[in-house]
Amino acid sequence: MPVVLDPDAAAVYKTFLDADRPPYEALTAAEARADYSQARFATNPEPPELARVEALAIPAPHGKIPARLYVPMKLRQRDGLSPALVFFHGGGWVIGDLDTHDVAARKLAVEGELIVISVDYRLAPEHKFPAAVDDAIAATHWIAANASALGIDASCLCVGGDSAGGNLAAVVAIAARNGNGPAIAGQVLIYPAVDFAMTHASHSEPETSLLLTHSVIRWFRDHYLNGTADTHDWRASPARAPTLVGLPPAYVLTAGGDPLRDEGDDYAQRLKVAGVPVTYRHFPGQFHGFFTMGKLLPQADVAAKEIGAWLRISASDDRS
């Protein structure tokens, strides 16, 4: 499928090429994390002001899971409780943290008029699969169990994330449907990674190998998974779940210049076939990762506003 980047996206991509930075697969995990963290200052927009931002430490079998609670100025409430989004950051399960996705979490809180809790799950290769999954599920359990104390309406609890975070959100939704978790009102999957088989056409098209290249995806996979057998585990590849029936409503976003494009599209279509209400949004002229680059890419703000509007319906007591 031909990919024609929007002018602003093409300009950003050229800037990255001109910078001639080493690819992640040439770095150690620690070096890649530092590089990714530093890059946010050039791409993230100014953080919107919120009513409150609070650090959390979520108890888990291995210790505490760091998290961050965001409360916007304008907050939907009923009987003193608000809807919430549990957010998992992207970064290939290897890079990224609460700070790299701080602005994204803030914008979703503002646009959705709800509480956002961003979860800093354990990263690979120090903590391989299924450590990130275990943390995502444990954190969602804890948030639901402590909803009232957090000011959250547990009946209006959504999950979401970008890329690897979208993978974790999809897995948490399936686990909850299977009985391992609280009821989930909706799932926001922003260019999610859902199938480690990587056999969809967009995984081999040169036009999609832009900021997220085919080789760096393999680098992420090799750091995260223990071996090829994990590819078939639905907790790594949610598209491999035996059935998608009974999952919560989904907002699925894909980008044209993205190796994950076709698997995200396929997952959205399979959700629809399974009877799940799906809002599917494709940004043909953007590349993987654009959602966090609002300082440079206006379409990031468009996406945030659309997701916020969707959350105001899905994470609501009066949703149909």
Number of C-alpha atoms within 10 A of each C-alpha: 11 11 17 14 19 16 12 15 21 15 14 18 17 11 11 13 12 9 9 8 9 10 13 21 14 11 12 10 20 11 13 20 19 13 16 17 16 12 13 18 13 10 16 20 19 10 12 14 13 15 10 11 16 10 12 15 14 19 14 14 9 8 9 14 19 18 21 20 21 25 23 23 15 14 18 18 16 12 7 10 20 26 29 34 31 25 31 30 30 26 21 24 29 25 24 23 24 19 15 22 23 18 20 28 29 24 26 25 28 24 21 29 24 30 30 29 28 30 26 23 28 23 21 22 17 12 16 18 22 18 17 25 22 17 23 25 23 20 28 27 18 15 21 23 13 14 19 14 11 17 17 24 24 23 18 24 28 28 31 29 28 28 26 27 30 28 30 35 32 29 24 29 31 24 20 19 18 11 10 14 19 21 19 25 26 26 29 27 29 28 33 29 29 27 22 22 14 19 11 16 14 21 22 14 16 15 18 25 21 16 19 19 21 20 14 17 21 15 17 21 22 15 21 24 20 14 11 12 8 16 19 16 16 19 24 26 20 27 27 17 16 8 13 21 16 14 24 25 21 27 22 25 24 27 27 23 30 27 31 28 26 20 25 29 20 14 19 25 16 17 23 18 13 14 15 18 16 19 15 16 18 16 19 17 17 26 27 26 19 22 23 25 23 20 15 17 22 14 19 21 20 13 20 22 17 17 23 21 15 18 28 19 15 25 29 22 16 9 10 6
